[in-house]
Amino acid sequence: AILPMEFMLSSLRIMGTRGLDNEKDLEKWIEKIIQLDEQRSITHWSRKQEKARQKAWHDRNIRDKKFEIGQM
């Protein structure tokens, strides 16, 4: 399951209402965004690689099946 970003990282609007307006908190928030983007990129690349491996295995191991009348 994929969680919305708001569960992992609070929005700027929420940060403003909690009084987290100072520069240090904003820098931490931006750093978290950058880390999440890097993790997303790594995960996306890993999923593409795994999908390619699964497709290659399937393509190697698939066999044509032919059915004749009355076979079933």
KANORTA-V807491 format. One record per run of one state. SS is the DSSP state (~ for helix, > for strand, _ for the rest). FROM is the first residue (numbers start at 0). TO is the last residue. Records with the same first field share a line. If there is no record, write none. Layout:
# KANORTA-V807491
SS->FROM-TO, FROM-TO
This chain:
# KANORTA-V807491
_->0-3, 8-10, 17-21, 61-71
~->4-7, 11-16, 22-60
